[in-house]
C-alpha cells in the first residue's frame, strides 16, 4: 500500500467511524501532541508476544470497549 493510499484509507475510516468533525479533532490532537513511536513500542509491544497473541489482545480490547461496533 502506498503512503497516499494509506492516508486516504485511514481518513475514510476516521470519518466513517467518528464523523468529519471528530476526525478533524483527532488529527489536530495527534499533531499537537508529540508521539514517540519507539517509546510506545518499548512500553507496549516488547513483551515478545506473537502476532497472533497481539491480534487476540487487540480483538478482546475492541470487543470489550466497542461492543456496539460488532
Secondary structure as the mmCIF struct_conf table of DSSP 4:
data_model
#
loop_
_struct_conf.conf_type_id
_struct_conf.id
_struct_conf.beg_label_comp_id
_struct_conf.beg_label_asym_id
_struct_conf.beg_label_seq_id
_struct_conf.end_label_comp_id
_struct_conf.end_label_asym_id
_struct_conf.end_label_seq_id
HELX_RH_AL_P HELX_RH_AL_P1 UNK A 3 UNK A 18
HELX_RH_AL_P HELX_RH_AL_P2 UNK A 20 UNK A 32
BEND BEND1 UNK A 33 UNK A 33
HELX_RH_AL_P HELX_RH_AL_P3 UNK A 37 UNK A 44
TURN_TY1_P TURN_TY1_P1 UNK A 45 UNK A 45
BEND BEND2 UNK A 47 UNK A 47
HELX_RH_AL_P HELX_RH_AL_P4 UNK A 51 UNK A 65
HELX_RH_3T_P HELX_RH_3T_P1 UNK A 67 UNK A 69
#
